[in-house]
Amino acid sequence: MNWFTWTPLELAANIFTVLCIVLAGRNNIHTWWTGLVGCVLFGIMFYSVQLYADATLQVFFFVTGVLGWLMWSKDDQLPDVPIGKASNNYMIDVTSIAIMVAIMYGALLYRFTDAYAPWIDSIVLTLSVLGQLLLMKRRIQTWQVWILVNTLSVPLFWSRELYLTSVLYGGFWINAVWSYFNWKKIMIKESV
């Protein structure tokens, strides 16, 4: 096992995704086109290693990336939406839906494809959608969801010998932990 080998496709997907995240942190509109390129590359790569739910997830990220690019193109300034906390009932409802969808999608992948790890892959898909939706609404629970997604993704990608991507998602895990505490501080400041 050589941990330091990766395909040009995996390297390019990771580079564009890192650029996307860095640019998003700087509130730069170029986050969107770099994210779209990263989605296409990751979609192809995940499909090629039989992680079909992760490939499908890239379609969702692509669509939300186009929407985000259009929204940011219209406004010189981002809307000042405060960070908030989703209600417990809302989180129970959306988490229940995510679990049911993961079970159904996992069953479809298991029954009708040669998917590798269809159940974990489906959970990563549905929790990522939940995390993205919470992020778009600026709800602090987004980071708890991303911590879980990245906790599942790191060993999943490692098991498919996507070592570079696994390390990237380990970095995403660290970022999610840091962002949770950072958003918590901002939320407390905004409420004063």
Contacts in CASP RR format, 6 or more apart in sequence:
PFRMAT RR
TARGET T0000
AUTHOR 0000-0000-0000
METHOD contacts of the structure
MODEL  1
MNWFTWTPLELAANIFTVLCIVLAGRNNIHTWWTGLVGCVLFGIMFYSVQ
LYADATLQVFFFVTGVLGWLMWSKDDQLPDVPIGKASNNYMIDVTSIAIM
VAIMYGALLYRFTDAYAPWIDSIVLTLSVLGQLLLMKRRIQTWQVWILVN
TLSVPLFWSRELYLTSVLYGGFWINAVWSYFNWKKIMIKESV
1 161 0 8 1.000
3 163 0 8 1.000
4 163 0 8 1.000
5 163 0 8 1.000
6 14 0 8 1.000
6 162 0 8 1.000
6 163 0 8 1.000
6 164 0 8 1.000
6 165 0 8 1.000
7 45 0 8 1.000
9 41 0 8 1.000
9 44 0 8 1.000
9 45 0 8 1.000
9 48 0 8 1.000
10 45 0 8 1.000
10 162 0 8 1.000
10 164 0 8 1.000
10 165 0 8 1.000
11 164 0 8 1.000
12 38 0 8 1.000
12 41 0 8 1.000
13 38 0 8 1.000
13 41 0 8 1.000
13 42 0 8 1.000
13 43 0 8 1.000
13 45 0 8 1.000
13 165 0 8 1.000
14 164 0 8 1.000
14 165 0 8 1.000
14 168 0 8 1.000
16 34 0 8 1.000
16 35 0 8 1.000
16 37 0 8 1.000
16 38 0 8 1.000
16 41 0 8 1.000
17 34 0 8 1.000
17 35 0 8 1.000
17 38 0 8 1.000
17 42 0 8 1.000
17 168 0 8 1.000
18 168 0 8 1.000
19 30 0 8 1.000
19 34 0 8 1.000
19 35 0 8 1.000
20 31 0 8 1.000
20 32 0 8 1.000
20 34 0 8 1.000
20 35 0 8 1.000
20 38 0 8 1.000
21 31 0 8 1.000
21 172 0 8 1.000
21 175 0 8 1.000
23 30 0 8 1.000
23 31 0 8 1.000
23 34 0 8 1.000
24 31 0 8 1.000
25 31 0 8 1.000
27 78 0 8 1.000
29 69 0 8 1.000
29 72 0 8 1.000
29 73 0 8 1.000
32 65 0 8 1.000
32 66 0 8 1.000
32 68 0 8 1.000
32 69 0 8 1.000
32 72 0 8 1.000
33 69 0 8 1.000
35 61 0 8 1.000
35 65 0 8 1.000
36 62 0 8 1.000
36 65 0 8 1.000
36 66 0 8 1.000
36 69 0 8 1.000
38 58 0 8 1.000
39 58 0 8 1.000
39 59 0 8 1.000
39 61 0 8 1.000
39 62 0 8 1.000
39 65 0 8 1.000
40 58 0 8 1.000
40 62 0 8 1.000
42 54 0 8 1.000
42 55 0 8 1.000
42 58 0 8 1.000
42 165 0 8 1.000
43 54 0 8 1.000
43 55 0 8 1.000
43 58 0 8 1.000
43 59 0 8 1.000
44 55 0 8 1.000
45 162 0 8 1.000
45 165 0 8 1.000
46 52 0 8 1.000
46 54 0 8 1.000
46 55 0 8 1.000
46 57 0 8 1.000
46 58 0 8 1.000
47 55 0 8 1.000
49 116 0 8 1.000
49 160 0 8 1.000
49 161 0 8 1.000
49 162 0 8 1.000
50 113 0 8 1.000
50 114 0 8 1.000
50 115 0 8 1.000
50 116 0 8 1.000
50 160 0 8 1.000
51 115 0 8 1.000
51 116 0 8 1.000
51 117 0 8 1.000
51 121 0 8 1.000
51 156 0 8 1.000
51 157 0 8 1.000
51 160 0 8 1.000
52 109 0 8 1.000
52 113 0 8 1.000
52 115 0 8 1.000
52 118 0 8 1.000
52 121 0 8 1.000
53 105 0 8 1.000
53 106 0 8 1.000
53 109 0 8 1.000
53 115 0 8 1.000
53 118 0 8 1.000
53 121 0 8 1.000
53 122 0 8 1.000
53 124 0 8 1.000
53 125 0 8 1.000
54 121 0 8 1.000
54 124 0 8 1.000
54 125 0 8 1.000
56 125 0 8 1.000
57 124 0 8 1.000
57 125 0 8 1.000
57 128 0 8 1.000
57 129 0 8 1.000
60 128 0 8 1.000
60 129 0 8 1.000
60 132 0 8 1.000
61 128 0 8 1.000
61 132 0 8 1.000
64 132 0 8 1.000
64 136 0 8 1.000
72 78 0 8 1.000
81 137 0 8 1.000
81 138 0 8 1.000
82 138 0 8 1.000
82 187 0 8 1.000
82 190 0 8 1.000
83 138 0 8 1.000
83 139 0 8 1.000
83 140 0 8 1.000
83 183 0 8 1.000
83 186 0 8 1.000
83 187 0 8 1.000
83 190 0 8 1.000
84 138 0 8 1.000
84 139 0 8 1.000
84 140 0 8 1.000
84 187 0 8 1.000
85 139 0 8 1.000
85 140 0 8 1.000
85 141 0 8 1.000
85 187 0 8 1.000
86 94 0 8 1.000
86 134 0 8 1.000
86 137 0 8 1.000
86 139 0 8 1.000
86 141 0 8 1.000
91 141 0 8 1.000
94 130 0 8 1.000
94 133 0 8 1.000
95 130 0 8 1.000
98 126 0 8 1.000
98 127 0 8 1.000
98 129 0 8 1.000
98 130 0 8 1.000
99 123 0 8 1.000
99 126 0 8 1.000
101 122 0 8 1.000
101 126 0 8 1.000
102 119 0 8 1.000
102 122 0 8 1.000
102 123 0 8 1.000
102 125 0 8 1.000
102 126 0 8 1.000
102 127 0 8 1.000
103 122 0 8 1.000
105 122 0 8 1.000
105 125 0 8 1.000
105 126 0 8 1.000
106 115 0 8 1.000
106 118 0 8 1.000
106 119 0 8 1.000
106 121 0 8 1.000
106 122 0 8 1.000
107 118 0 8 1.000
109 115 0 8 1.000
109 118 0 8 1.000
109 121 0 8 1.000
109 122 0 8 1.000
110 118 0 8 1.000
110 119 0 8 1.000
115 121 0 8 1.000
116 159 0 8 1.000
116 160 0 8 1.000
117 156 0 8 1.000
117 159 0 8 1.000
120 152 0 8 1.000
120 156 0 8 1.000
121 156 0 8 1.000
123 152 0 8 1.000
124 149 0 8 1.000
124 152 0 8 1.000
124 153 0 8 1.000
124 156 0 8 1.000
127 145 0 8 1.000
127 148 0 8 1.000
127 149 0 8 1.000
127 152 0 8 1.000
128 149 0 8 1.000
130 145 0 8 1.000
131 142 0 8 1.000
131 145 0 8 1.000
131 146 0 8 1.000
131 149 0 8 1.000
134 141 0 8 1.000
134 142 0 8 1.000
134 145 0 8 1.000
135 142 0 8 1.000
135 146 0 8 1.000
140 180 0 8 1.000
140 183 0 8 1.000
140 184 0 8 1.000
140 187 0 8 1.000
143 176 0 8 1.000
143 177 0 8 1.000
143 179 0 8 1.000
143 180 0 8 1.000
143 183 0 8 1.000
144 180 0 8 1.000
146 172 0 8 1.000
146 173 0 8 1.000
146 176 0 8 1.000
146 179 0 8 1.000
147 173 0 8 1.000
147 176 0 8 1.000
147 177 0 8 1.000
147 180 0 8 1.000
150 169 0 8 1.000
150 170 0 8 1.000
150 171 0 8 1.000
150 172 0 8 1.000
150 173 0 8 1.000
150 176 0 8 1.000
151 173 0 8 1.000
153 166 0 8 1.000
153 169 0 8 1.000
153 172 0 8 1.000
154 166 0 8 1.000
154 169 0 8 1.000
154 170 0 8 1.000
154 173 0 8 1.000
155 166 0 8 1.000
157 163 0 8 1.000
157 165 0 8 1.000
157 166 0 8 1.000
157 169 0 8 1.000
158 166 0 8 1.000
END
